[in-house]
Amino acid sequence: MTITWVAVVVAAVVAILAVGYLVAQQQRRRRLQERFGPEYDRTVRERESRKEAEQELLEREQRHAKLDIRPLPAEARAAYAKKWTEVQERFVDAPGFAVTEADHLVTSVMADRGYPTEGFEQQASDLSVAHGQALEHYREAHEISSRAARREASTEELRQAMVHYRALFEELLEDTTGARRDERAREDAATFRRHEDAAGFDGERREPVDGTGFGRDGRETVGTDARAAISHRDPQRG
């Protein structure tokens, strides 16, 4: 009888430990999925097993914890914001060059924030811990930028690259994610509409923007409307 009870107790303890392990594993998985976003699924696809992928993500967290990541001072944020505006304005006349500048600008902000910049894959790995949701934008922008260097990217794709770069640039600059980024996009859209109204646009060609100066479909809105306004300007008024 005693042996039977011992066996029952041991079995119960083993069952409790097994359940506890499964619960802990599920909680860890859920936390990693929430933290890394699309990067979690990408890593699982690229590794031989989910366990291996999750171990890599945990190692990324450990590496990130050792980095001296710091916010930018207000003066640096203002300077970078001005540089981005200048790069965006140059897109109309030199889209390929502007995309290259945008890539360098994002890398520069990363360095000033304390991120290592020794290679794209390592950059992406380090960024994924705190900027997992925006990282897919960076990957898309980098892919287009690489093709642009080989003269294989269309102007439309270059517009998309600027949109993608802006998504990560905003997060790195302001150290914000999620709701704040969405709020910033709404603020930028409202500002753009005010600029349209002040310039006398009739609104017929107005498109919703995401704060980059481009429509949500990637088409340029600022440059297009500006050129339209110029083409209809009274020649007597200059």
Secondary structure, 3 states (H helix, E strand, C coil): CHHHHHHHHHHHHHHHHHHHHHHHHHHHHHHHHHHHCHHHHHHHHHCCCHHHHHHHHHHHHHHHHHCCCCCCCHHHHHHHHHHHHHHHHHCCCCHHHHHHHHHHHHHHHHHHHCCCCCCHHHHHHHHHHHHHHHHHHHHHHHHHHHHHHCCCCCHHHHHHHHHHHHHHHHHHHHCCCCHHHHHHHHHHHHHHHHHHHHHCCCCCCCCCECCCCEECCCCECHHHHHHHHHHCCCCCCC
